[in-house]
Amino acid sequence: MIDYKKARCISEPRGNFGLGDYQRGESYQFYFDEKKRYYHIFPVQGDQYAERVHERHFKRFFTLEA
């Protein structure tokens, strides 16, 4: 079972580390793959496409929402 959560963009990646066009202050859905240590972020709400990023890079651009 996948545990989806929300994260807020705190710094725009602008293509760094394979992350696309995320807007600072906007919220995005994601889930974390414990085995591979990657976050899967959905740039468009309700879309099937997700971008994958390592946890150290995720924390550079996003913060978890409560």
Backbone as JSON, one array per atom type, in Angstrom:
{
  "sequence": "MIDYKKARCISEPRGNFGLGDYQRGESYQFYFDEKKRYYHIFPVQGDQYAERVHERHFKRFFTLEA",
  "N": [[0.83, -1.18, 0.0], [0.53, 2.19, -0.84], [1.56, 5.13, 0.73], [0.41, 8.14, 0.41], [1.41, 11.55, 0.63], [1.64, 15.11, 1.38], [3.72, 17.75, 0.2], [5.35, 20.89, 0.51], [6.73, 23.16, -1.75], [9.81, 24.68, -1.21], [11.93, 25.8, -2.41], [12.61, 26.48, -5.73], [13.36, 23.94, -8.0], [14.02, 24.05, -10.76], [14.85, 22.28, -12.86], [17.08, 21.04, -11.73], [18.62, 18.05, -10.59], [16.88, 16.42, -11.99], [14.34, 17.31, -11.52], [11.36, 18.94, -12.4], [9.35, 21.77, -13.23], [8.53, 23.2, -10.52], [6.68, 25.22, -8.28], [7.51, 27.64, -5.89], [6.02, 27.61, -2.7], [3.77, 26.22, -3.47], [1.81, 23.19, -3.1], [2.47, 19.67, -3.35], [1.72, 16.31, -4.22], [3.17, 13.28, -2.97], [5.05, 10.22, -2.55], [7.08, 8.04, -0.52], [9.65, 5.79, -1.25], [10.7, 3.34, 0.63], [12.53, 1.19, 0.36], [14.26, 1.86, -1.79], [14.96, 4.41, -1.18], [13.96, 6.75, -2.34], [12.02, 9.6, -3.27], [8.86, 10.01, -4.79], [7.43, 12.31, -6.71], [4.53, 14.05, -7.65], [4.03, 16.2, -10.18], [1.69, 17.25, -11.24], [-1.49, 17.42, -9.94], [-3.4, 14.5, -9.45], [-2.43, 13.25, -11.7], [-0.8, 10.52, -13.41], [1.92, 10.55, -13.82], [5.04, 10.69, -12.23], [7.9, 12.23, -10.75], [11.11, 11.1, -9.86], [13.24, 11.39, -7.08], [16.19, 11.5, -5.08], [16.32, 11.2, -1.5], [17.96, 13.14, -0.17], [18.05, 15.27, -1.96], [15.38, 15.86, -2.26], [14.74, 17.0, 0.22], [16.04, 19.37, 0.02], [14.48, 20.96, -1.63], [11.8, 20.7, -0.85], [9.35, 20.65, 1.82], [7.76, 18.75, 4.34], [4.23, 18.61, 4.75], [1.88, 19.02, 7.39]],
  "CA": [[0.0, 0.0, 0.0], [1.31, 3.42, -0.96], [1.13, 6.18, 1.65], [0.58, 9.44, -0.23], [1.46, 12.7, 1.53], [1.79, 16.4, 0.71], [4.93, 18.51, 0.49], [5.34, 22.25, -0.01], [7.99, 23.56, -2.39], [10.44, 25.79, -0.5], [12.93, 26.35, -3.33], [12.31, 25.96, -7.07], [14.47, 23.16, -8.52], [14.34, 24.52, -12.11], [15.56, 21.27, -13.62], [18.15, 20.39, -10.97], [18.41, 16.68, -10.12], [15.8, 15.82, -12.75], [13.04, 17.84, -11.09], [10.84, 19.92, -13.34], [8.88, 23.11, -12.92], [7.77, 23.3, -9.28], [6.55, 26.6, -7.85], [7.67, 27.86, -4.46], [4.78, 27.86, -1.99], [2.73, 25.28, -3.91], [1.84, 21.85, -2.51], [2.52, 18.57, -4.3], [1.55, 14.98, -3.65], [4.34, 12.43, -3.12], [5.21, 9.08, -1.64], [8.48, 7.69, -0.3], [9.99, 4.38, -1.45], [11.62, 2.98, 1.72], [13.58, 0.26, -0.09], [15.22, 2.51, -2.69], [15.27, 5.72, -0.59], [13.59, 7.79, -3.3], [10.69, 10.22, -3.24], [8.17, 10.09, -6.08], [6.64, 13.53, -6.61], [3.58, 14.25, -8.75], [3.98, 17.63, -10.48], [0.31, 17.63, -11.55], [-2.43, 16.71, -9.06], [-4.25, 13.52, -10.11], [-1.76, 12.68, -12.86], [-0.07, 9.27, -13.16], [3.35, 10.8, -13.97], [5.76, 11.14, -11.04], [9.34, 12.37, -10.89], [11.8, 10.42, -8.77], [14.41, 12.13, -6.59], [16.79, 10.96, -3.86], [15.83, 11.9, -0.31], [18.76, 14.33, 0.18], [17.68, 16.35, -2.87], [13.99, 16.2, -1.93], [14.74, 17.88, 1.39], [16.58, 20.67, -0.41], [13.46, 21.71, -2.36], [10.45, 20.49, -0.31], [9.17, 20.39, 3.24], [6.54, 17.97, 4.55], [3.09, 19.3, 5.34], [1.24, 18.25, 8.47]],
  "C": [[0.88, 1.25, 0.0], [0.7, 4.48, -0.05], [1.44, 7.54, 1.02], [0.54, 10.55, 0.81], [1.62, 13.97, 0.69], [3.09, 17.06, 1.15], [4.78, 19.89, -0.15], [6.72, 22.57, -0.58], [8.55, 24.78, -1.66], [11.53, 26.46, -1.34], [12.72, 25.69, -4.69], [13.51, 25.23, -7.66], [14.95, 23.58, -9.91], [15.22, 23.55, -12.9], [16.68, 20.56, -12.89], [17.71, 19.01, -10.49], [17.21, 16.01, -10.78], [14.41, 16.28, -12.36], [12.61, 18.97, -12.0], [10.44, 21.24, -12.74], [7.96, 23.12, -11.7], [7.8, 24.75, -8.81], [6.66, 26.72, -6.34], [6.32, 28.24, -3.83], [3.64, 26.93, -2.37], [2.91, 23.92, -3.25], [1.77, 20.79, -3.59], [2.38, 17.25, -3.57], [2.81, 14.16, -3.92], [4.17, 11.16, -2.29], [6.69, 8.72, -1.6], [8.67, 6.19, -0.46], [11.08, 4.02, -0.43], [12.79, 2.12, 1.26], [14.66, 0.97, -0.9], [15.63, 3.91, -2.22], [15.03, 6.88, -1.56], [12.2, 8.31, -3.0], [10.15, 10.23, -4.66], [7.19, 11.25, -5.95], [5.78, 13.69, -7.86], [3.45, 15.74, -9.05], [2.57, 18.14, -10.79], [-0.62, 16.76, -10.7], [-3.31, 15.76, -9.88], [-3.64, 12.87, -11.33], [-1.04, 11.4, -12.46], [1.44, 9.47, -13.19], [3.96, 11.32, -12.67], [7.24, 11.24, -11.36], [9.99, 11.77, -9.66], [13.05, 11.21, -8.38], [14.89, 11.51, -5.28], [16.38, 11.81, -2.67], [16.65, 13.14, 0.04], [18.42, 15.52, -0.71], [16.24, 16.8, -2.62], [13.97, 17.23, -0.81], [15.31, 19.26, 1.09], [15.5, 21.57, -1.01], [12.06, 21.65, -1.75], [10.48, 20.3, 1.2], [7.83, 19.66, 3.39], [5.46, 18.84, 5.18], [2.45, 18.4, 6.38], [-0.08, 17.68, 8.03]]
}
